[in-house]
Amino acid sequence: MKVLPDKNLPHDFRYFLPGNAVLAVAFMGWSGIEIVKLLALAAAAGFEVVISKDAGIEYQQHQDGLPTSVVPAQS
């Protein structure tokens, strides 16, 4: 599975998801991009999941029609 942890998660987070292609926002060159555009870029790049610590992200962003799931990370 191709997973994109948002900028608000530690870089080492990828080690908690072995067996998946986990690429950081910074690695993709997407630092500083607002979440709406980030979700569209992630979907276009084939990411299946975006993980974010943004509070209430699953309620804040219009995700209908995106092939990418958004998963809120717990603190």
N, CA, C and O atoms as a Tinker XYZ file with bonds, in Angstrom:
   300  protein
     1  N      0.846000   -1.168000    0.000000    73     2
     2  CA     0.000000    0.000000    0.000000    64     1     3
     3  C      0.895000    1.236000    0.000000    63     2     4     5
     4  O      1.934000    1.242000    0.661000    81     3
     5  N      0.521000    2.253000   -0.710000    73     3     6
     6  CA     1.274000    3.500000   -0.784000    64     5     7
     7  C      0.665000    4.481000    0.224000    63     6     8     9
     8  O     -0.505000    4.849000    0.117000    81     7
     9  N      1.479000    4.901000    1.210000    73     7    10
    10  CA     1.001000    5.700000    2.337000    64     9    11
    11  C      1.769000    7.014000    2.405000    63    10    12    13
    12  O      2.989000    7.041000    2.242000    81    11
    13  N      1.036000    8.112000    2.648000    73    11    14
    14  CA     1.644000    9.434000    2.797000    64    13    15
    15  C      1.363000    9.976000    4.190000    63    14    16    17
    16  O      0.248000   10.422000    4.461000    81    15
    17  N      2.361000    9.947000    5.091000    73    15    18
    18  CA     2.185000   10.609000    6.390000    64    17    19
    19  C      2.329000   12.120000    6.184000    63    18    20    21
    20  O      3.244000   12.574000    5.498000    81    19
    21  N      1.426000   12.887000    6.778000    73    19    22
    22  CA     1.449000   14.338000    6.668000    64    21    23
    23  C      2.672000   14.902000    7.394000    63    22    24    25
    24  O      3.332000   14.200000    8.160000    81    23
    25  N      2.958000   16.156000    7.144000    73    23    26
    26  CA     4.140000   16.826000    7.708000    64    25    27
    27  C      4.147000   16.864000    9.224000    63    26    28    29
    28  O      5.202000   17.046000    9.831000    81    27
    29  N      2.987000   16.695000    9.849000    73    27    30
    30  CA     2.902000   16.793000   11.300000    64    29    31
    31  C      3.199000   15.463000   12.007000    63    30    32    33
    32  O      3.026000   15.354000   13.221000    81    31
    33  N      3.637000   14.472000   11.261000    73    31    34
    34  CA     4.050000   13.191000   11.848000    64    33    35
    35  C      5.569000   13.065000   11.733000    63    34    36    37
    36  O      6.158000   13.541000   10.763000    81    35
    37  N      6.204000   12.429000   12.718000    73    35    38
    38  CA     7.667000   12.287000   12.665000    64    37    39
    39  C      8.117000   11.465000   11.468000    63    38    40    41
    40  O      7.422000   10.553000   11.022000    81    39
    41  N      9.284000   11.804000   10.960000    73    39    42
    42  CA     9.842000   11.107000    9.792000    64    41    43
    43  C      9.986000    9.604000   10.045000    63    42    44    45
    44  O      9.815000    8.800000    9.128000    81    43
    45  N     10.295000    9.233000   11.270000    73    43    46
    46  CA    10.474000    7.818000   11.613000    64    45    47
    47  C      9.169000    7.038000   11.683000    63    46    48    49
    48  O      9.187000    5.827000   11.905000    81    47
    49  N      8.049000    7.706000   11.500000    73    47    50
    50  CA     6.745000    7.044000   11.516000    64    49    51
    51  C      6.687000    5.902000   10.505000    63    50    52    53
    52  O      5.975000    4.918000   10.704000    81    51
    53  N      7.438000    6.046000    9.430000    73    51    54
    54  CA     7.408000    5.030000    8.358000    64    53    55
    55  C      7.821000    3.649000    8.852000    63    54    56    57
    56  O      7.414000    2.639000    8.277000    81    55
    57  N      8.622000    3.595000    9.908000    73    55    58
    58  CA     9.065000    2.308000   10.435000    64    57    59
    59  C      7.936000    1.525000   11.116000    63    58    60    61
    60  O      8.075000    0.327000   11.361000    81    59
    61  N      6.842000    2.186000   11.416000    73    59    62
    62  CA     5.698000    1.521000   12.038000    64    61    63
    63  C      4.780000    0.868000   11.003000    63    62    64    65
    64  O      3.802000    0.215000   11.366000    81    63
    65  N      5.090000    1.041000    9.731000    73    63    66
    66  CA     4.258000    0.493000    8.656000    64    65    67
    67  C      5.083000   -0.377000    7.708000    63    66    68    69
    68  O      5.122000   -0.107000    6.508000    81    67
    69  N      5.739000   -1.407000    8.222000    73    67    70
    70  CA     6.574000   -2.239000    7.351000    64    69    71
    71  C      5.731000   -2.921000    6.271000    63    70    72    73
    72  O      4.561000   -3.238000    6.485000    81    71
    73  N      6.329000   -3.133000    5.148000    73    71    74
    74  CA     5.638000   -3.799000    4.051000    64    73    75
    75  C      4.817000   -2.852000    3.194000    63    74    76    77
    76  O      4.153000   -3.285000    2.253000    81    75
    77  N      4.856000   -1.544000    3.513000    73    75    78
    78  CA     4.135000   -0.533000    2.751000    64    77    79
    79  C      5.128000    0.456000    2.162000    63    78    80    81
    80  O      6.228000    0.620000    2.690000    81    79
    81  N      4.754000    1.106000    1.088000    73    79    82
    82  CA     5.567000    2.178000    0.523000    64    81    83
    83  C      5.150000    3.467000    1.225000    63    82    84    85
    84  O      4.113000    4.047000    0.905000    81    83
    85  N      5.968000    3.913000    2.187000    73    83    86
    86  CA     5.647000    5.090000    2.992000    64    85    87
    87  C      6.601000    6.211000    2.598000    63    86    88    89
    88  O      7.808000    6.114000    2.819000    81    87
    89  N      6.056000    7.272000    2.016000    73    87    90
    90  CA     6.862000    8.400000    1.551000    64    89    91
    91  C      6.386000    9.664000    2.250000    63    90    92    93
    92  O      5.193000    9.966000    2.243000    81    91
    93  N      7.303000   10.400000    2.850000    73    91    94
    94  CA     6.962000   11.605000    3.598000    64    93    95
    95  C      6.622000   12.763000    2.670000    63    94    96    97
    96  O      7.063000   12.810000    1.521000    81    95
    97  N      5.834000   13.691000    3.187000    73    95    98
    98  CA     5.472000   14.898000    2.444000    64    97    99
    99  C      6.731000   15.637000    1.991000    63    98   100   101
   100  O      6.813000   16.084000    0.847000    81    99
   101  N      7.705000   15.763000    2.883000    73    99   102
   102  CA     8.954000   16.457000    2.537000    64   101   103
   103  C      9.694000   15.732000    1.411000    63   102   104   105
   104  O     10.220000   16.376000    0.503000    81   103
   105  N      9.739000   14.405000    1.462000    73   103   106
   106  CA    10.399000   13.626000    0.423000    64   105   107
   107  C      9.754000   13.868000   -0.940000    63   106   108   109
   108  O     10.436000   13.917000   -1.964000    81   107
   109  N      8.426000   14.021000   -0.934000    73   107   110
   110  CA     7.695000   14.248000   -2.179000    64   109   111
   111  C      7.840000   15.689000   -2.682000    63   110   112   113
   112  O      7.436000   15.997000   -3.803000    81   111
   113  N      8.417000   16.572000   -1.853000    73   111   114
   114  CA     8.556000   17.976000   -2.239000    64   113   115
   115  C      7.278000   18.762000   -2.050000    63   114   116   117
   116  O      7.082000   19.792000   -2.694000    81   115
   117  N      6.397000   18.287000   -1.167000    73   115   118
   118  CA     5.083000   18.898000   -0.968000    64   117   119
   119  C      4.968000   19.644000    0.351000    63   118   120   121
   120  O      3.855000   19.909000    0.804000    81   119
   121  N      6.072000   19.988000    0.972000    73   119   122
   122  CA     6.027000   20.728000    2.231000    64   121   123
   123  C      5.382000   22.090000    2.000000    63   122   124   125
   124  O      5.626000   22.737000    0.982000    81   123
   125  N      4.564000   22.516000    2.946000    73   123   126
   126  CA     3.928000   23.827000    2.866000    64   125   127
   127  C      2.673000   23.879000    2.010000    63   126   128   129
   128  O      2.070000   24.942000    1.870000    81   127
   129  N      2.270000   22.760000    1.439000    73   127   130
   130  CA     1.062000   22.734000    0.613000    64   129   131
   131  C     -0.154000   22.514000    1.511000    63   130   132   133
   132  O     -0.139000   21.636000    2.374000    81   131
   133  N     -1.191000   23.299000    1.312000    73   131   134
   134  CA    -2.397000   23.161000    2.136000    64   133   135
   135  C     -3.045000   21.800000    1.902000    63   134   136   137
   136  O     -2.900000   21.203000    0.835000    81   135
   137  N     -3.757000   21.326000    2.910000    73   135   138
   138  CA    -4.260000   19.952000    2.931000    64   137   139
   139  C     -5.175000   19.619000    1.749000    63   138   140   141
   140  O     -5.129000   18.499000    1.240000    81   139
   141  N     -5.994000   20.554000    1.309000    73   139   142
   142  CA    -6.900000   20.269000    0.180000    64   141   143
   143  C     -6.095000   19.917000   -1.067000    63   142   144   145
   144  O     -6.389000   18.930000   -1.741000    81   143
   145  N     -5.088000   20.717000   -1.372000    73   143   146
   146  CA    -4.251000   20.454000   -2.540000    64   145   147
   147  C     -3.399000   19.208000   -2.314000    63   146   148   149
   148  O     -3.165000   18.433000   -3.242000    81   147
   149  N     -2.932000   19.018000   -1.066000    73   147   150
   150  CA    -2.131000   17.850000   -0.745000    64   149   151
   151  C     -2.907000   16.556000   -1.002000    63   150   152   153
   152  O     -2.352000   15.597000   -1.538000    81   151
   153  N     -4.168000   16.527000   -0.627000    73   151   154
   154  CA    -4.998000   15.340000   -0.874000    64   153   155
   155  C     -5.137000   15.066000   -2.365000    63   154   156   157
   156  O     -5.083000   13.913000   -2.794000    81   155
   157  N     -5.313000   16.116000   -3.154000    73   155   158
   158  CA    -5.434000   15.944000   -4.610000    64   157   159
   159  C     -4.119000   15.439000   -5.206000    63   158   160   161
   160  O     -4.125000   14.560000   -6.068000    81   159
   161  N     -2.994000   15.991000   -4.750000    73   159   162
   162  CA    -1.690000   15.536000   -5.235000    64   161   163
   163  C     -1.442000   14.076000   -4.857000    63   162   164   165
   164  O     -0.950000   13.288000   -5.665000    81   163
   165  N     -1.791000   13.730000   -3.617000    73   163   166
   166  CA    -1.604000   12.353000   -3.156000    64   165   167
   167  C     -2.421000   11.382000   -3.997000    63   166   168   169
   168  O     -1.923000   10.327000   -4.392000    81   167
   169  N     -3.666000   11.735000   -4.271000    73   167   170
   170  CA    -4.521000   10.876000   -5.090000    64   169   171
   171  C     -3.941000   10.723000   -6.497000    63   170   172   173
   172  O     -3.909000    9.620000   -7.041000    81   171
   173  N     -3.484000   11.832000   -7.083000    73   171   174
   174  CA    -2.921000   11.791000   -8.437000    64   173   175
   175  C     -1.634000   10.972000   -8.490000    63   174   176   177
   176  O     -1.312000   10.384000   -9.523000    81   175
   177  N     -0.889000   10.933000   -7.365000    73   175   178
   178  CA     0.373000   10.190000   -7.313000    64   177   179
   179  C      0.171000    8.729000   -6.910000    63   178   180   181
   180  O      1.138000    7.979000   -6.774000    81   179
   181  N     -1.082000    8.331000   -6.720000    73   179   182
   182  CA    -1.357000    6.928000   -6.432000    64   181   183
   183  C     -1.307000    6.528000   -4.970000    63   182   184   185
   184  O     -1.303000    5.339000   -4.654000    81   183
   185  N     -1.270000    7.515000   -4.066000    73   183   186
   186  CA    -1.312000    7.178000   -2.644000    64   185   187
   187  C     -2.708000    6.669000   -2.296000    63   186   188   189
   188  O     -3.716000    7.237000   -2.716000    81   187
   189  N     -2.745000    5.605000   -1.532000    73   187   190
   190  CA    -4.022000    5.031000   -1.117000    64   189   191
   191  C     -4.487000    5.588000    0.221000    63   190   192   193
   192  O     -5.681000    5.601000    0.520000    81   191
   193  N     -3.520000    6.054000    1.030000    73   191   194
   194  CA    -3.832000    6.553000    2.371000    64   193   195
   195  C     -2.987000    7.780000    2.684000    63   194   196   197
   196  O     -1.793000    7.819000    2.387000    81   195
   197  N     -3.624000    8.786000    3.288000    73   195   198
   198  CA    -2.923000    9.929000    3.869000    64   197   199
   199  C     -3.203000    9.881000    5.361000    63   198   200   201
   200  O     -4.358000    9.785000    5.777000    81   199
   201  N     -2.142000    9.950000    6.174000    73   199   202
   202  CA    -2.299000    9.930000    7.626000    64   201   203
   203  C     -1.906000   11.303000    8.157000    63   202   204   205
   204  O     -0.833000   11.814000    7.837000    81   203
   205  N     -2.779000   11.901000    8.973000    73   203   206
   206  CA    -2.539000   13.247000    9.479000    64   205   207
   207  C     -2.950000   13.370000   10.937000    63   206   208   209
   208  O     -3.880000   12.704000   11.391000    81   207
   209  N     -2.243000   14.236000   11.669000    73   207   210
   210  CA    -2.621000   14.542000   13.041000    64   209   211
   211  C     -3.486000   15.794000   13.112000    63   210   212   213
   212  O     -3.835000   16.232000   14.208000    81   211
   213  N     -3.841000   16.379000   11.976000    73   211   214
   214  CA    -4.699000   17.559000   11.983000    64   213   215
   215  C     -6.018000   17.203000   12.658000    63   214   216   217
   216  O     -6.694000   16.260000   12.248000    81   215
   217  N     -6.378000   17.945000   13.674000    73   215   218
   218  CA    -7.595000   17.669000   14.446000    64   217   219
   219  C     -8.831000   17.777000   13.559000    63   218   220   221
   220  O     -9.059000   18.801000   12.916000    81   219
   221  N     -9.622000   16.713000   13.533000    73   219   222
   222  CA   -10.879000   16.708000   12.794000    64   221   223
   223  C    -10.745000   16.707000   11.288000    63   222   224   225
   224  O    -11.691000   17.064000   10.587000    81   223
   225  N     -9.595000   16.313000   10.776000    73   223   226
   226  CA    -9.378000   16.357000    9.324000    64   225   227
   227  C    -10.425000   15.551000    8.557000    63   226   228   229
   228  O    -10.816000   15.921000    7.450000    81   227
   229  N    -10.872000   14.451000    9.154000    73   227   230
   230  CA   -11.849000   13.625000    8.445000    64   229   231
   231  C    -13.193000   14.336000    8.277000    63   230   232   233
   232  O    -14.019000   13.916000    7.466000    81   231
   233  N    -13.413000   15.404000    9.036000    73   231   234
   234  CA   -14.652000   16.170000    8.933000    64   233   235
   235  C    -14.461000   17.492000    8.202000    63   234   236   237
   236  O    -15.435000   18.094000    7.751000    81   235
   237  N    -13.223000   17.950000    8.081000    73   235   238
   238  CA   -12.940000   19.265000    7.528000    64   237   239
   239  C    -12.813000   19.284000    6.013000    63   238   240   241
   240  O    -13.126000   20.295000    5.384000    81   239
   241  N    -12.372000   18.219000    5.431000    73   239   242
   242  CA   -12.068000   18.222000    4.005000    64   241   243
   243  C    -13.102000   17.441000    3.208000    63   242   244   245
   244  O    -13.532000   16.361000    3.613000    81   243
   245  N    -13.492000   17.998000    2.077000    73   243   246
   246  CA   -14.424000   17.326000    1.179000    64   245   247
   247  C    -13.655000   16.243000    0.421000    63   246   248   249
   248  O    -12.811000   16.547000   -0.421000    81   247
   249  N    -13.952000   14.987000    0.726000    73   247   250
   250  CA   -13.178000   13.884000    0.172000    64   249   251
   251  C    -13.953000   13.036000   -0.835000    63   250   252   253
   252  O    -13.415000   12.063000   -1.364000    81   251
   253  N    -15.182000   13.387000   -1.098000    73   251   254
   254  CA   -15.961000   12.602000   -2.055000    64   253   255
   255  C    -15.256000   12.567000   -3.405000    63   254   256   257
   256  O    -14.808000   13.594000   -3.915000    81   255
   257  N    -15.168000   11.400000   -3.958000    73   255   258
   258  CA   -14.568000   11.245000   -5.270000    64   257   259
   259  C    -13.057000   11.040000   -5.248000    63   258   260   261
   260  O    -12.470000   10.730000   -6.285000    81   259
   261  N    -12.414000   11.203000   -4.098000    73   259   262
   262  CA   -10.976000   10.957000   -4.024000    64   261   263
   263  C    -10.728000    9.468000   -3.795000    63   262   264   265
   264  O    -11.382000    8.858000   -2.949000    81   263
   265  N     -9.803000    8.883000   -4.530000    73   263   266
   266  CA    -9.489000    7.469000   -4.322000    64   265   267
   267  C     -8.537000    7.250000   -3.148000    63   266   268   269
   268  O     -8.059000    6.137000   -2.931000    81   267
   269  N     -8.265000    8.308000   -2.395000    73   267   270
   270  CA    -7.338000    8.259000   -1.266000    64   269   271
   271  C     -8.117000    8.372000    0.027000    63   270   272   273
   272  O     -8.983000    9.237000    0.155000    81   271
   273  N     -7.821000    7.507000    0.991000    73   271   274
   274  CA    -8.460000    7.578000    2.305000    64   273   275
   275  C     -7.634000    8.471000    3.217000    63   274   276   277
   276  O     -6.407000    8.510000    3.126000    81   275
   277  N     -8.325000    9.187000    4.098000    73   275   278
   278  CA    -7.662000   10.020000    5.091000    64   277   279
   279  C     -7.862000    9.386000    6.451000    63   278   280   281
   280  O     -8.989000    9.116000    6.865000    81   279
   281  N     -6.751000    9.150000    7.146000    73   279   282
   282  CA    -6.800000    8.519000    8.451000    64   281   283
   283  C     -6.264000    9.493000    9.488000    63   282   284   285
   284  O     -5.124000    9.945000    9.377000    81   283
   285  N     -7.068000    9.826000   10.498000    73   283   286
   286  CA    -6.565000   10.706000   11.556000    64   285   287
   287  C     -5.669000    9.926000   12.507000    63   286   288   289
   288  O     -6.061000    8.868000   13.000000    81   287
   289  N     -4.475000   10.437000   12.767000    73   287   290
   290  CA    -3.548000    9.800000   13.716000    64   289   291
   291  C     -3.886000   10.275000   15.114000    63   290   292   293
   292  O     -4.182000   11.452000   15.322000    81   291
   293  N     -3.845000    9.371000   16.062000    73   291   294
   294  CA    -4.102000    9.717000   17.458000    64   293   295
   295  C     -2.807000   10.138000   18.121000    63   294   296   297
   296  O     -1.746000    9.592000   17.821000    81   295
   297  N     -2.886000   11.098000   19.014000    73   295   298
   298  CA    -1.705000   11.561000   19.749000    64   297   299
   299  C     -1.362000   10.585000   20.837000    63   298   300
   300  O     -0.396000   10.793000   21.571000    81   299
